[in-house]
Amino acid sequence: MGFAHTSVLLQETIEGLHINPDGIYVDATLGGGGHSGEIAKRLAGGRLIGIDQDDAALEAAAVHLKPWRDKVTLVRSNYCDMAAILQGLGIGQVDGILLDLGVSSYQFDTAERGFSYRYDAPLDMRMDRRQALTAYTIVNEYTEAELFHIIWNYGEDKFAKNIAKHIVAARQEKPVVTTGELNEIIRAAIPAKMREKGGHPSKRTYQAIRIACNRELEVLENSLDTFVERLCPKGRLCIITFHSLEDRIVKTAFREYENPCTCPPQFPVCVCGKKSRGHTVCKKPICPGKEEMENNPRSKSAKLRIFEKA
């Protein structure tokens, strides 16, 4: 199937970036280029750098962004490498950075990518198909303790211990090869009366394995400082998250960038010397409106946070 994805919080994000027609912008999670297209069409003498580790996304984005190809540079990489990418392009600071942390509809709906519990397909879940680690490796080679840690911490599933135990027991008989086989194992690990509550029984475990496979939270946490460092004064960082684990990391980081002071509250003046790096544009996250959620149900959990550098 072709790369199809509906950009979430599109207008809110474009407004949040506060685009300068002559500025330099980075779409660090390019996807099909929906957000990037809206950025590019607003540029005059400016430039857009689009980064994505998924080859299918880059191919689709190249087609979508063709009308603005003289203003756009596409790079296949992980956004954690943004500093090196900019350095290679001779770019110091940029006017805005966008990070959309959602899995694309294409990735979910392409069975062979193995992201979805809705299809019976090989266990994969790699955003970057060049990497060696797959969901198959995690399910079949990680210890029971490691599986429990992943499912509990990244999936927040209260049945994590039992699910990990069932996975290990099943793979002793034969390797767990497909999503369909994993679904049956998870289903058997959850009490019957609980299976119909909170959506599909595999939902949390799949989220957890995908996060572990792609090191999603680690990459996010380790990249935020670089993003802020690379912003020009008054430059903006817009981040769209889709679950509480991501949002918590972003919210905490933005709060520390805004108020890094570590002095005890009783001190009359700051003596630690740590200066604010900017401010959050909106104290509360921006969420999709009713119409967007009805038109695109996958947007329901999205939250946009915006940080402006001092």
Salt bridges, closest charged atoms under 4 A:
GLU38 OE2 - LYS41 NZ 3.23
GLU38 OE1 - ARG42 NH1 2.93
ASP54 OD2 - ARG113 NH2 2.90
ASP55 OD1 - ARG129 NH2 2.95
ASP100 OD2 - HIS35 ND1 3.95
ASP109 OD1 - ARG118 NH2 2.60
ASP109 OD1 - ARG298 NH2 2.96
ASP124 OD1 - ARG126 NE 2.75
ASP128 OD1 - ARG76 NH2 3.27
ASP128 OD2 - ARG130 NH2 2.82
GLU156 OE2 - ARG248 NH2 3.91
GLU181 OE2 - LYS174 NZ 3.19
GLU216 OE2 - ARG210 NE 2.84
GLU218 OE2 - ARG215 NH2 3.32
ASP225 OD1 - ARG277 NH1 3.69
GLU246 OE2 - HIS243 NE2 3.44
ASP247 OD2 - LYS303 NZ 3.90
ASP247 OD1 - ARG305 NE 2.69
GLU258 OE2 - LYS283 NZ 2.93
GLU308 OE1 - ARG236 NE 2.83
